[in-house]
Amino acid sequence: MMAYTKIGLVVNIALFCLFLFPANAADIPHAINYQGKLYDSGGPANGAYDFQVALYNASTGGTELWVKTFDDVNVNYGLFSLVLDNSDGGTNISQILTQNADLWIEVR
């Protein structure tokens, strides 16, 4: 019976610490990595392309809440990667993520 009590106490202390010190997973990200595949003339694109990414509060007819332009993005075999962040000094993406339950992304 004593071993069970000690184990229960250790488990309770561990659970208490989890709630006392929340994991960083609950933090709002300051940047989001977006990866995609681009086709040009029916095949995977290669070369430098310009992109613009926008976040909206509705799937159609919504308000544009955040937008960022990416110039000369390297595209290889159609694959590209963009970091959605505040590096251009625009609207804070973290605020957009915390203030809106649902968001839609447009890549153009």
C-alpha positions as CSV (number, residue, x, y, z in Angstrom):
1,M,0.0,0.0,0.0
2,M,2.9,2.4,0.7
3,A,4.4,2.0,-2.8
4,Y,1.0,2.8,-4.4
5,T,0.7,6.0,-2.3
6,K,4.2,7.1,-3.3
7,I,3.5,6.5,-7.0
8,G,0.2,8.4,-6.7
9,L,2.0,11.3,-5.0
10,V,4.7,11.4,-7.7
11,V,2.0,11.3,-10.5
12,N,0.1,14.1,-8.8
13,I,3.2,16.2,-8.4
14,A,4.0,15.7,-12.1
15,L,0.5,16.6,-13.2
16,F,0.6,19.7,-11.0
17,C,4.0,20.8,-12.6
18,L,2.5,20.3,-16.1
19,F,-0.3,22.8,-15.3
20,L,2.0,25.1,-13.4
21,F,4.5,25.3,-16.2
22,P,2.5,25.0,-19.5
23,A,4.3,23.7,-22.5
24,N,5.5,26.0,-25.3
25,A,3.2,24.2,-27.7
26,A,0.4,26.5,-26.4
27,D,2.4,29.6,-27.5
28,I,1.1,31.5,-30.6
29,P,3.6,31.1,-33.5
30,H,5.5,34.2,-34.7
31,A,6.1,32.5,-38.1
32,I,4.4,29.8,-40.1
33,N,6.2,27.8,-42.8
34,Y,4.0,27.3,-45.9
35,Q,5.1,24.8,-48.5
36,G,3.4,24.3,-51.9
37,K,3.8,22.9,-55.4
38,L,3.6,25.2,-58.4
39,Y,2.8,24.1,-61.9
40,D,3.6,26.2,-65.0
41,S,2.6,25.3,-68.5
42,G,1.3,21.9,-67.4
43,G,4.5,20.8,-65.5
44,P,6.3,21.5,-62.3
45,A,7.8,25.0,-62.3
46,N,11.5,25.8,-62.0
47,G,13.1,29.2,-61.5
48,A,12.3,32.4,-59.5
49,Y,8.7,33.4,-59.0
50,D,6.9,36.2,-57.1
51,F,4.2,35.2,-54.6
52,Q,1.7,37.1,-52.6
53,V,0.0,35.4,-49.6
54,A,-3.1,36.8,-47.9
55,L,-5.2,35.6,-44.9
56,Y,-9.0,36.2,-44.9
57,N,-11.7,35.9,-42.2
58,A,-14.1,34.1,-44.6
59,S,-13.8,31.6,-47.5
60,T,-15.6,34.0,-49.9
61,G,-16.2,37.7,-49.6
62,G,-14.1,38.0,-46.5
63,T,-11.9,40.8,-45.3
64,E,-8.2,40.6,-46.0
65,L,-6.5,40.6,-42.6
66,W,-2.9,40.0,-43.5
67,V,-0.9,40.1,-46.7
68,K,2.8,39.7,-47.6
69,T,4.7,39.7,-50.9
70,F,7.6,37.4,-51.6
71,D,9.9,38.3,-54.5
72,D,12.1,35.9,-56.4
73,V,11.2,32.7,-54.5
74,N,13.3,29.8,-55.7
75,V,11.0,27.0,-57.1
76,N,12.6,23.6,-57.9
77,Y,10.6,20.8,-59.5
78,G,7.5,22.8,-58.5
79,L,8.3,22.9,-54.8
80,F,8.6,26.1,-52.8
81,S,8.6,27.2,-49.2
82,L,7.5,30.6,-47.7
83,V,7.8,31.8,-44.2
84,L,4.8,33.8,-43.1
85,D,6.0,36.3,-40.5
86,N,6.3,39.9,-39.7
87,S,9.8,40.5,-41.2
88,D,8.4,43.2,-43.5
89,G,7.1,45.3,-40.6
90,G,3.4,44.7,-41.7
91,T,0.5,43.6,-39.6
92,N,1.5,41.3,-36.8
93,I,0.6,37.7,-37.8
94,S,0.5,36.6,-34.2
95,Q,-2.4,39.0,-33.5
96,I,-4.3,37.8,-36.5
97,L,-3.9,34.2,-35.3
98,T,-5.1,34.9,-31.8
99,Q,-8.0,37.2,-32.8
100,N,-9.6,34.9,-35.4
101,A,-10.9,31.4,-34.9
102,D,-11.1,30.6,-38.6
103,L,-8.8,31.9,-41.3
104,W,-8.5,31.2,-45.1
105,I,-5.3,31.5,-47.0
106,E,-4.8,32.7,-50.6
107,V,-1.6,32.3,-52.5
108,R,-1.3,34.3,-55.7
